[in-house]
Amino acid sequence: MLICTLVCLIVVSTLVITSVTSAVRAQRETRCRHQAIQTEWLLDAGIKRAISQMTADEKYEGEHWIPAFETTQFAKAAVEITVEPTTRSDSSANVVSVNVVATLARSVASPAMEIATRTQKSFTFQISKPTPHSPSINEE
């Protein structure tokens, strides 16, 4: 009877440990997916900001943008935007290369853990530099 009870206790303990490990792993994966989606949204906002700033100021060369979040979930959110003339010989002088890099880091207790909780996405595109005073479709 004692051996049967010990075997049952070992089986139940193994099942509990396996289910807890699985739940913790699923929570981490969900958190990572959520942060990846948030980083993509931050990258989209950076792309829209770059185009908007280029439209407003023809001398815009990029910036280091730190958006204000209303959540304490992320310790660091930053977008690095660089605008440079293209180096291709077949392109006109009005075409520029825009590189947008979005970085998002989760709030952690230790600074050493920040690297493990940081996501970064980038996007580079070429665009004809918009002119600030060109008439839009609605102004004609």
Beta strands, then each sheet from edge to edge (+ up, - down):
strand 1: 62-65
strand 2: 74-85
strand 3: 95-106
strand 4: 118-128
sheet 1: 1+ 2- 3+ 4-
end
